[in-house]
Amino acid sequence: MYQDVRIYAGLFNGEERAKLELAQGRIAYVHVVPGSVSVNSIEPGAGDAEKLAIERSVDITGGTNAEVLVFDLSRIA
């Protein structure tokens, strides 16, 4: 892949929590594969995704059997 992207993966079930600070000019795309979590107080379920273009961080909490991918992307002008 020839893109300016960082990819993170995590498993969340119960008390696990992750926070990712986004640098200036970056956006995040969060994809929940199976399960459910809370992403910045939004609750996507299995197969759902959220684009975070205004937020400066991604805060993932409250997972239930969740596998989550976070794509940290350069903002396209």
Secondary structure, DSSP 8 states (H G I E B T S, - for coil): --SSEEEEEEEESSS--EEEE--TTEEEEEEE-SSEEEETTB---TT-EEEESS-SEEEEEEEESEEEEEEEEE---
